[in-house]
Amino acid sequence: MNKKFPYGHDVNVYIEKAIERMKDTYPWVTKESLDKRYEYGIEKQNNRYQYISIYHWKGSSDEKKVLDMDGEEFIQRIMWDQEYTVQEQNPVKEVFVVPGQSGKILTGWHLENYEFRSHQLGGYSVFCQAGDRVTGGSRTFFIPPSYFEGTYDEFLDKYIELVPASFGFTREELANIPELKTFLGY
């Protein structure tokens, strides 16, 4: 098998592979829902086939990049490029703010926000935000639907690998919040 082009030279196959993998976490994603500012291709450059990424800037010229990578890296690149747009297509419906975060310090950062969110197109995510006196940061983790296929304890086992305690709460702390269990449909 050709590691550089394991699915041949049809870029649509790589895009479909990326969509297929994204569906594990974002079941609503379709080819039509991808960010149209990104365009992908496979072209000959100096007598060698290469992956191409083109970003169409609004009101400006296009930015074309030759990507010297293998097929797996190209699929990952497509997924990474599209993640924000795909997440934005599923607005928040309801929020559960995890109690007990006030005053919690994570290696010098103060936990400011830790909330579970349900979404209009289905699914759940968790939003974590922390900061210190000068800076801060936040991160949203979408929870794959497969995490909900077992018991609540099995969910927590998988969840804590996705969102480690370093982001705010341990498995044990989350297990002791009955309202969270209800919010997540258990």
Stockholm file with secondary structure:
# STOCKHOLM 1.0

chainA/1-186         MNKKFPYGHDVNVYIEKAIERMKDTYPWVTKESLDKRYEYGIEKQNNRYQYISIYHWKGSSDEKKVLDMDGEEFIQRIMWDQEYTVQEQNPVKEVFVVPGQSGKILTGWHLENYEFRSHQLGGYSVFCQAGDRVTGGSRTFFIPPSYFEGTYDEFLDKYIELVPASFGFTREELANIPELKTFLGY
#=GR chainA/1-186 SS CCSSSTTTTCHHHHHHHHHHHHTTTCTTCCGGGSCTTEEEEEEEETTEEEEEEEEECTTSCEEEEEECCCHHHHHHHHHHHHHHHHHHTSCEEEEEECTTCTTCEETTEEEEEEEEEEETTSCEEEEEEEECSSCEEEEEEEECGGGGSSCHHHHHHHHHHHSCGGGSCCHHHHHTCHHHHHHTTC
#=GC SS_cons         CCSSSTTTTCHHHHHHHHHHHHTTTCTTCCGGGSCTTEEEEEEEETTEEEEEEEEECTTSCEEEEEECCCHHHHHHHHHHHHHHHHHHTSCEEEEEECTTCTTCEETTEEEEEEEEEEETTSCEEEEEEEECSSCEEEEEEEECGGGGSSCHHHHHHHHHHHSCGGGSCCHHHHHTCHHHHHHTTC
//
